[in-house]
Amino acid sequence: MTPKPASHPEVLGELALALLHLQGAMAEKIQELTAPYGQTPARWKVMAAAAGDPRTVPQIARRMGLTRQAVQRLANELVADGLARFAPNPDHKLSPYLLLTRRGRKLEEKITGGYHRWCHRFASGTDGRRLKAATRTLRDLTERLEAERPGKGTKRHA
């Protein structure tokens, strides 16, 4: 007798558990990468979001899927520590841009560089096509899940 193939719900359940384990392991790794610089993963993520084109706190929050209040708290901490500053936004006087200072940019580049080196080492020997297919699948599932969410604007806290 041939074994019964797993159903889609069973496979999705297995995927969800595997993702939770991966998320926990990745969170630990990112903590290891940010801690030597006196930063948390959440602060580094906000720094990385502010390192590109000028963005406001609400724009960063939307991009990260977090509440504006959570990102505002982190932005205020970064400003207080001299790693970022607020700059006028000519399009919205009440929502300034969050910009990294020179010191903040150097720190963000060090942490991001370490993260990229780790990713390169970790992924070496893995089939890139499988990683791309997994990424597409996860994005598709995320979009479907978000489309089902009541109020669709619900955000997570940092």
Secondary structure, 3 states (H helix, E strand, C coil): CCCCCCCHHHHHHHHHHHHHHHHHHHHHHHHHHHHHHCCCHHHHHHHHHHHCCCEEHHHHHHHHCECHHHHHHHHHHHHHCCCEEEECCCCCCCCCEEEECHHHHHHHHHHHHHHHHHHHHHHCCCCHHHHHHHHHHHHHHHHHHHHHCCCCCCCECC
